[in-house]
């Protein structure tokens, strides 16, 4: 079946509406200690330069290997040590990126339980002493202000914890998290009322009552496991309404609301086995619309919305992340969600990531836009291309947007071909690449007719194409015989191939009109840009 053509027009004189690049606001990374490595910092510099990311968020700021807090075993005296944090934050700021601070998890000498999750044994448990916790938050924040200045620190965001609704991340109750949030938020505001704080940083949306009480009720997973149509269910953000009600009733400040709208669910199938369920390709947009309505109807209608983790799946061993469909999904989901959020943070920018330990191979399905050896994956180009769009939206249609740069007047069009035969978000490809290879073989070409008018006569227009043959490191790796491990020559070749999208420069006609009228192969992304 031939899908209908994508048709879009952009004129330099057309009225436009403001277009915030929320996709470039924030990007994720694994844990703080990984950020002390040269490779991590090189990758951050690369994505910041190419995709314009302004903030980076990561776990483990207060973990054992950052040495921020300990008690002297002989005297019981509390010792704060911020040298590692200084090193990390100095280097992040030097790249032009700011920290989106996640206060988590508990330092070892404050943790109710230790080593609850991840290969690096995060202490996902409430602090045993909230006064001592508050003293740490106050001391660290005041240290940042003294080191970087109040204006700089006011530009940061402060998020309390990560996914406290999930047992491995928070060995406590919902009420305990709300109390922890209140203590943390009030402490920050005592330091400076203009510091921005938010939460509850909960996990993916659910359509059942598993998180309606103090602790997760896994019997509620049956709603998903037994559903004939997942998208007919009422998917809701976890704890958000209750969190906002609690903060209102207890006069606790909230500057932003955060959660993690992965388009998936991990649910028990009734036999004690956890299954991954993939939702529809438009699940992200529908979830953000639901969240937007909840916030606007709450006592905090002006709170910003930050989705501080997001990807096609929450697995760092999903081969789909390495392939072209992940990039097309990123473009589709972001362009369809314009106007609904202040950030949608891709998890993560790099495969320097150790929640399950290091990946065994160069392409192991890690979250990163860039693999460990510095090879860009197709999703890197998805963010780079979106960053090239203007700040005024001229037209939006299914499969494309047209924009204008308010400073230069330059026009641009970004289009993508997400095959209609694939009505789901890209399903996870675990244990092998068979699922994602099946995706790549799905669909028929789709026509794109894009017209730019009002240009200078003969103006140059660049045409960039991301497809199976261009900017696709996995195809280049297969062409080399899928070598493992990679030699230095392999790395150099794959870095070059990964960066090389199809690029041609064409010209407008004598009347200032440019027309692109060509077929797009399935999963391709095309950027037209006046230069």
N, C-alpha and C positions, 0 to 999 in steps of 0.2 A: 504494500500500500504506500503510495506516495503522499507524504504529509503536505499540508497546505503551505504555500510560500510565506516567508516572513517579508513584510513590506513596511518600510519606515522612511520618513522624510525629515530632513532637518534644514531649516533656512536661517541664515544669519540674522534676519530681522524678526524672526518669530518670538513671541513672548515666552519667557521661561519662568520656572519656579526654582527656588533654592534647592540645591542637591548637596546634602551632607554626606561625606564619604565615611559613613559609619563603619564600613568594612576595614578601614585603615586606622581606626581608633586604637585598637588593642590587639595583641597577639599573645598566645600562650607559650609556655615552656615548662619543662619538667620540674626541677627543683633548684633552689638557690645555689647550692654547692656546684652544680653543673655549670653555672654561669661564671665560675672562676677559671674555666678552661679556655684556652686560646681558640679552639675550634668553635665552641658555643658563641663566643664573642665575634668571631669572624662571620658566622652565619647571621647573627643579629644585625651586624653592620650591613650585610648584603641585602637582607629583606627590608631593613629600614630605608636604605637608599632606593631600592627598586620599587617598593610597595608603599612607602610612606607611613609605616607604622609609628604611632606616637607613644604608645605605652606597651609594656610587657608585664605579664602576670605569671607567677610561678608559685609552686608549693615550697614548703620546707624552709622558710625564712628563719624560723625559730628552732630548727632541728638540731640534733646533737652535733652534726658536722659543721655548723656555723658558730657554735660556742658562745651564743649570746648570753646565756644565763646558766649559772650553776651555784650550788651551795657548797661552801667549804665543809668537808666532812668532819672536821674537828671542831670548828667554831659555830657552824650553822650560818655563817655570814653569807649573804647573797652577793655574788660577783657578776657584774655585767661586763661583757667584752664585745665591742662592736667593730673590731678591726676587720673581720671577714666581710661583714655587711658593708662597711665603708669601701673596701676594695671592689666589691661587686657593684654597688650603686655608683661609685665614681666612674667605673668603666661603662656601665649602661648609659649614664648621662653623657659621657663623652661621645657616644654614638648618635646623640640627638634624640634618644628615646628616654621616656620617663617610666618610673616604676608604678604599676598598678598593684599596690601593696596588698598581699593576702596575709593576714595575721593567723598563721597556722604552721604546723600543728603545735602541741605543747612541747616546751623544752623538757628534757628527760627528768630533771629534778622537780618538775611541777606536774608531770603527767600521772593521771590516775592509773593508766595502763601504758605499757611500752610496746613498741614493735607490732602495732595492730594491722599494718597494711604496707604493701609495696616491698620490693626487694631491699630497699634502703631503710626499711623498718621505721616508718613514720609513727609517731606517738599520737594516734588518732583517739584521744580521750580528753575530757575536760580537765583543765587545771585544778589541782587539789586546793589551791588557795587563790581566790579571786582578788584579794587585796595585793598579793604578791604579783599576780598576773597584771593587775592595773599599774603597779609600780614599774613593771618591765615596759609596758606599752608607753607609759608617760616618759620614762627615761630614754627610750629609743626615739620617740617622736621629738622630744626636746633636743636630743643629740642631732637629729637630722636638721632641725631648724638652725641650730648653731653652726652646722657644717655647710649647709646649702642655702640658707636664708629663708625667711618666712614666705616670701613671694613664690619661691620655687616649690616649697612643700605644699603650699595651698593649691598648687596646680596638680597635685597627685590625687589618687583615689585610695581609700582604705576600706578593704573588704574583710569582714570577720568570718574566718574559717573557710572550709571547702566541703561542700556536700555533707552537712551535718545530719541529714536525714538517713544516711547510710551507715550501718553499724561499724564497718571497718574504719571509717573516717571520724566517727564520734561515738565513743562508748558511753553515751549518755542519753538523756531524754530530750524531747522537744523543749520542754520548759527550761531545762538546764542550758540549752543553746540560747534561748531567748534571754535568759539572765546573763549569760556570757556576752551576748551582743550588747545588752544594755550597759554593762560595766565598761566594755571597751569603747562604745560610742560616747558615753559620758566622759570618760577619761580623755579621749581625743578632743572633745569640745572644751574641756577645762584647759587643755593646753592652748587651743586656739579655736574659737567658735566657727571660723571659716574653713576648717579642715573638712573634707568630704568623706562621709562614712556610709556604708550600706551593707546589705545582705538580702536574703539569708543564704545565698550561694548554693542553693539546693540542686539536686540532680535532675535528670530528664523528666518531662511531663508524664503523668500517669492518668488513666481513666477510671480509677477505682479508689477504694478507701484504705489502701495499704499504709498510707502515712497520715491517716486522719487522727490517730491517737498519739500517745507519747513515744511509742516505739513502732517499728514496722510490723505490720500484720501480713505475713507471707501467704496466708490463706486467700488473701484478696487477689493474688496473682492469677487465680483461676479466671478472672474476668477477661484478661488478655489471652490466656492459654486456650480458652474455650470460644473465643470470639470468631465468628465467621467473617466479619468485616471490621478490621481494626479501626478504620477511619470513620466508621459510623459511631464509634465511642466518643465520649466527651472527655478529651484530654485536657488536663489542668496542671498548672505549675504547682510544685510541692511547697506547702507551708506559706506561700506568699500572702494570701489573704489573711491568714491567722497571724503572721508576722506583723503585717501592717496594723492590724487591729490591736495587737499587744503593744506595739510602739505608741500608738495613739492613746490608748488607755493609761499607759504608764509614762507619758511625756518623754519618750525616748526618741532622739533625733534620727531621721532617715533622709539622706541626701540622694541615694540611689537604691534601686532594687536590682538584685542580681539572681540569676539562675542559669541552668545549662540545658538548652533545648535540643539535645541530640535527637534525631528523628528515628530513634530506636527504643526498644525496651528489652530488658533482660528479665524474664519471668520464669518461675518454676512451672513445669508442664504437668504437674499432678503426680509425677513419679519421682520427684526429688531431683530432677535434672533441670538445670538452667538452660533456657533456649533464648537465642536472640531473635527478636521480631523487628522487622523493618517496616516503617510506615510509608505513606505516600510521599511522592517527590515534593508536594507542596506542604508537607507537615510543618516545616520550619515557619513558613509564612503564616499559616493558620495559628500556630502556637504563639507567635509574636503578637498577632492581632488579639488573641485571647488575653495575653498578659497586659497589653496596652490598655484594654478595656478595664481590667481589674485595677490597675494602678490609677487610671483616670477617675474611677468611681470610689477610690479609697480616700482616707483622710490626708493622703500625701499625693494629690493629683499632679503636682509639679516635679515629683521625683524623677530623676533620670532613670533610664533602663539600660543596664549593661548585662549582656549575655556573655559571661566571662569564660565560658568554654563552649565550643561547638565544633562538630565535624560530622562526617557521614556515619561514623560509628565511634563508640568510646573504647575501641580496642587498639592497642599499639602493636598488634600482630594481624592486621587486616590488609591483605595485599591490594585491596581496592585503593588504598591511600596512595600507592605508588603509580597509579595508572591514570589515563586520560579521563575516565568518567568522574573521578573525584573533582577534577578541575571544572568540568562542565556543570556539575552539581553546585559547586561553590558560586559560580557566576549566576546560575538560575536562581538559587535561593536568595542571594543578596539583592539582585535586581528586583525580584518579586517582593522584597521586604522593605523597599524604600519607604521612609517615613514612619516606620514602626518602632525603631530602637535607636539608642545612642551608640551602641557598639554590638558587634557580633564577633567575638574573638575566636579566631581559628586556633584549634588545639592540635598541633603546635608548629613553630617555625622550623624546628630542627630535630633530627633523629639522634642528637645527643640527649638521650632520654632513657631513664633507667627504672621505670616503675616495675618492669618485669626483668630487670637486668639489661645488659647490652643485647642488641640484636645479633643473632648468629651470622647473618649475611648482610651484604651491602644493601640489598633490597628485601627487607623482611616485613614490609607492611607497616612500618613505623608511621607515627602521626606527621612527621616533619614535612615541610615544604621542600626541605633540602636534606639529602641523606647524610650519613655520618662523614662520608668522604667529600662533601661539598658539591655533590651533583644535584642540580635543581630538578625537581619533579614537575609534572605539568601544572599542579596546583599553584606552584610559585608564579607561573605566568598568569594564572587566573587573577591573582591579587595584583600583579604588576600591571596587567591590562586595565583592571578596574581603577587603579590609581591614575591612569592616563585620562580618565573621563574629566569633563569640565564640572564646574560647580553650579551650573544651571541646567535643569532638566527641561528639554524641549518636547520630547515625545517618548512614550513608553508603549510597547505592544508586546504580545506574547512572543518571546524569543529575542527581543532587542530593546535598547534604549538609545536615544539621541540626546547629546548634551552640547553645551557651549561653555567656553572658558570666559568668565566675565572680564578678566584682565586683558585678554588678547582678542576675544571674539572668535577664536578658533572652534570649529565644529568637530564632533567625534561621534561615532556610532560603535556600540559594542553589541555583537550578536552571538548567539550560541545555538547549537542543535542538540537538544536533549531528546532522543527519540521517543515519540509518543507511545511506542510499544512498551517502553519501560516506565510504568506508572508509579513505581516505587522509587524512593531514594536509593542510591547505589547499594545493593545488598553486600554484606560483608563477605570477604573471600578468605576464609580461615583454613590453615593447614596446607594450602596450595593456591594456585592462581586460576583454577578452573572456572569459578564463578565470574570473576572479572573478565576473563577471556571470552566467556559467553556473552557478557555485556558488550564487549568491543565488537562482536560479530552481529549485533542486533541493530536493525533499523535500515532505512533507505535514505539516499541523499535528499536534502531539502533546499529549495531555492531561497536565496536571499536577494531581495531587491532593495537597495538602500540608495537614496538620492540626497545629495548635499547641494544646496542652492544658495545663491548670493555670495559665492566665493569670489576672490579676485580672479580675473581671467587668467587661465593657465596655472592657477595655484597648485602647489604640490600636495598630494594626499598619500600618506603611507597606508599600506595594507599589510597588517600583521595577521598571520594564521597560525593557530595552535591546533595541530591535528595529529593523526597517527604517524605522519612522516616528519613533522616539524615540532621542535621543542619537547620531544617525547624520549626521555632518557631510557625508558624501559625497552622501546623498540631498538634503540642504539645498542643497548646491552645484549639483547637477543641477537642482533646482527654480528656482535663480536663472539657469539657462541656461548653467551651467558656465563662468562668466566667468574670463578669464585675460588680464592679471594682475588680482589682486583690488584693488578700491578700498578705501578706509578704511571705507566703509559696508558693503561685502561682508564685510570681516573682522569687523566688529562683529556683523553678522547671523549669520555662520557660527560665531563663538565662542558666541553665545547658543544657537543651535540645537544645537551640539555638546555643550553642557553639559546640555541639557534632556532628560533621560530621562523616560519616563512615570512620574508619581508621584501616587499617591492614598493617602489615609489611611482605613482601615476599622477596624471595632471587633469585638472578641470578643463572644460572646453572654453572657448572664447567668450561665452556668456556666463562664465563662473559657475558652471553646473558639472557635478561629478556623479556618475552612476556606477554602482557596483551591482551587477546582475549575474550571479553565478551560483552553482550548486555548492552546498556545504555537506561534507561527509558527516555521518553520525559522530557525535561527541566533539565536534570541532568548535572552536571559538575564534571569532574574527573581530579585529579592531580596525576601524577606519578613522584616520585622524588627519585633520588639516594641519600642515606645518608651514 
